[in-house]
Amino acid sequence: METAGAERAGRTAHAGHAGHAGHAGHAGHADWDGLVGAALLGTERRRGGSPRALLDEAAVQTLRRRAGLRPAQAGERPEPAPRDPRPEPPEAARRRLAQLLAGRSSGGRRGAAPDLTELLPQWLAAAVRHGYRAPAALVPALLDAARARTDLRPHALALAGSRGLWLARLNPDWRFALRGGAAGMPELPGPQDREGVERLWQEGLFAERVALLGAVRAHDPAAATALLATTWTAERAEDRLMFLDSLRVGLSGLDEPFLEAALGDRSRNVRATAAELLSALTGSALAGRMAERALACVGPEGIDPPAECDAGMLRDGVVKRPPAGRGERAWWLGQLVEAAPLSRWRERFGGLDPAAIVALPVGDGWAEELHAAWCRAAVRQRDPQWSKALLGSPSAPPAAGPGTASLAERAKLLSVLPEGERADWVAEFVRAHGLSEAFQLLGVCVVPWAGPLGRAVVDALDAAREAGGYPWSFSGVMGLAERCLDPADAARLEALTRAPADTTETSPGAAAYWEEAFQRLASTLHLRASMLAELIPPS
Amino acid sequence: MTEQGVRWTAEQVLALAPDDASRKAGGKLGGAGPWSQTGGSASGVVWGLCKGSGRTPYRTVVDLTGPAYKCSCPSRKFPCKHALGLLLLWAAEGVGVPAEAPEWAGEWLAERAARAARPAAAKPVDEEAARKRAERRAARIGAGVTELEQRLVDLLRGGLAGQEQAGYGAWEETAARMVDAQAPGLATRVRELGTIPGCGPGWPARMLEEFALLHLLDQAWLGVSGLPEQLAATVRTRVGLAPSAEGEAVRDHWLVLSQYDSVSPDGRLTTRRIWLRGLASGRPALVLDFGPPGRPPGLALPVGLVLEAEARFRPGSAGLRADLGERCAAAVPGGPAPAGVSTEAALEAYGAALREDPWLESWPVVLGPVVPVPGELGWQLADLEGTSALPVPLAGPGGGSRSGLWQLAAVSGGGPVTVFGEVGHRGFTPLTAWQPDSPEPVALV
């Protein structure tokens, strides 16, 4: 703000009046800086100056300045944020989000209160799914939350939308929002806008081009690979690799010619990725070549791994040098089997189904190598029948399974099964083996958990309590249950909170902790139910 | 109208929370999980049993007309997390059909009603003694004022240049003398003088301003008997005397524009400022409430609420200070955003108010439409024409709420907003904002 000159008549009226209040009416014209100078040096050093006169004069000037304030020159305004056409969530849901964001940083023992941090990601995901935008007033809190928790970022940024990016450009704390793929990106041209697509493809930043490729591909896969081919040889190796990797989504036979050509790429990584993608296309020529090789090595009569890695194998992406500690023939065999279409084995093994093939004894200690390769193939080719066969029976001890004892591998195989079968398999596993190894497997099940799975988990928690453990030994599963249990299961949990307190000597006080844990689980489920009910899709 | 008819929003409930911890704890209890036997009456009382860590659940009752709270938990927070949780539950889901209060809630309500009905015992007034007391105090203040004047004069004679090294001890002593002289208003101003030399460049000008205003107050006190009545009342209030006369009573629908707390530098007192605006009279009102350490002020009025009540304005101080009298009806969520004025008009309003109270630091205004302009050196609120702007002071109320500024920016998105705040010689401090397309206020502090 600026102080108007004393000559501004309208203003001096104010100052004069205010001055009257202090009986300092004889307003002089000494300028303010002069008064400040006199005050600093002291009136002694100024001939004829009296401190009282200085104070009188300063009082008049102070009020004159205050009463005569004028607006300052406006600075340059920020460019307005682009309009976000998405609707805001309904009022109740907006309030819920404010509450979840306010409660996100609460630490310490949680007691019986519901766990809001487990619910925030779900709220965000549901709101994104329904096509809502974040209420503007909550965008800063949302960005703060996303800053602290990277797992929240994709959904938080999607909800914050253009308003979030606009804010992030103003505040260095939120710069992370500008780094991500879609962040800060100008609107992509429509897939039909040939000129716009061409221009962005030629001139855009790498992230923009990846996004553009995805958009074009969703509309017309052949056009996307054609676009890629226009600049392919001029791209840097690491960019070629990333572009190739982005083809993973929506991979189809239409991509085969392009991938086949990429098998002759200068870069080894690009070649390997092209080969991997082709092997996932079970009808591809590469898959056929790999099948010929694999079928020659593995059959009912036994295992005969390849004796050498020839030029054809190399061109089809087989890596010649094994990692330290592994025999090269076993290494080659694994790569051949992994890339061969699983459907070809039935014929090779005289019409046996996958379960029967997997159950066959394998000689000379090749079982582990062969089964591991089949597991990788089942995941890559997303073959539920083979996945099921390799998972074996959920109630058998993990180590005795036909395919793999590794929980991570098993989780991958599970993710290939249809949702219902997946949940049933994990439910059965939990009933047989308890919860201590179930975490990763539960993580691939669809939310909310199907009835039998929910029941199995609740029963297992109850069994753990009876066995005399403490609830925090199961905090991982508890957290998952808060996010994933169907709210309909809350009633059963509440029954457990009222279970009689049995005093076990091994774990004193455990009963009360369990009661509290079950109560927290139940109230989180209630909260989750009402949270999701509030977030109705926009009309 | 009953409270059951109009539920509050969660923000309004959370605004009642005494501190952040309670806000969080209350938020967690805002679901049906821990609650049983919840209910509400037609007269605006809600109750419920909340499961805690013990065997017996806590009994929580809230009378929404106060609001007043009662809970059997041992917490000293007020309202406690259970009361907040109950209110959140009620705000989100309601508590069903109005019913009779259970016995345990009824007892407290009956007690409360009885206490309200009992008239305050009238004390016999000894006018003669009171007059003598007032005279003695005036004489003491007079002596204090004269001493203070002398101090200012001495300092100016020698020059302020040495003040940077003086530190604040020197002023603490003078402030203590003003406390002895029973002039707490002067003591506060004097104490603040000690902090000015540490404020960076421009301190001599600020110091001279404060000296001048202090001098003005000293002189005004010495001549108080000759001043017009309102100005005399202002001077007395500024010096630190309680108002002698009851002020004007204005009945109106009061819109709550802002509520925020500040803690005194020594941490011993929390002051809650509540800004109201009469919907019919257009009059601004400032209601203050105080709380000792760790206990927030009891009065809580969430932003955006409208309450019909009588406000009693204290004489002097530009007619801002008011006390809320009896409320005629329960509070209801307010209507659309109030109409705003230009940056120029806002400064004019402050200038005009200085006539009534030359010591006024700021004046409440609704500004708008304006565009927040973030800047490295400081933020501004600019008129739509884009030429005039008010700067936002770096340290706002409540310890300079940067997050409030970001919220303001987020709400605006570079476009126009309506903002309520305090405009003064340092600039405009935003307190509440409205988006153009929404009646919902966004509290920035």
Interface residues (C-beta under 8 A of the other chain):
Chain A: M1 R11 H14 H17 A18 A21 G22 H23 A24 W32 L35 V36 A39 L40 L41 G42 T43 E44 R45 P51 R52 L54 L55 D56 A58 A59 Q61 T62 L63 R65 R66 A67 G68 L69 R70 P71 A72 Q73 A74 G75 E76 R77 P78 E79 P80 A81 E91 A92 R95 R96 A98 Q99 A102 G103 S106 G111 A112 A113 P114 L116 A136 A137 L138 V139 P140 R163 W166 L167 L170 N171 E516 Q519 A522 S523 T524 H526 L527 S530
Chain B: T9 A10 E11 L14 R23 K24 A25 G27 K28 L29 G30 G31 A32 G33 P34 K51 G52 S53 L88 A91 A92 E93 L152 V153 D154 L156 R157 G158 G159 L160 A161 P204 A205 M207 L208 E209 F211 A212 L213 H215 L216 L217 Q219 A220 G223 L227 L231 T343 E344 L347 Y350 G351 A352 L354 R355 P358 V371 V373 P374 G375 Q380 A382 D383 G386 T387 S388 A389 L390 P391 S403 W406 Q407 A409 A410 V411 G413 G414 G415 H425 G427 Q435 V442
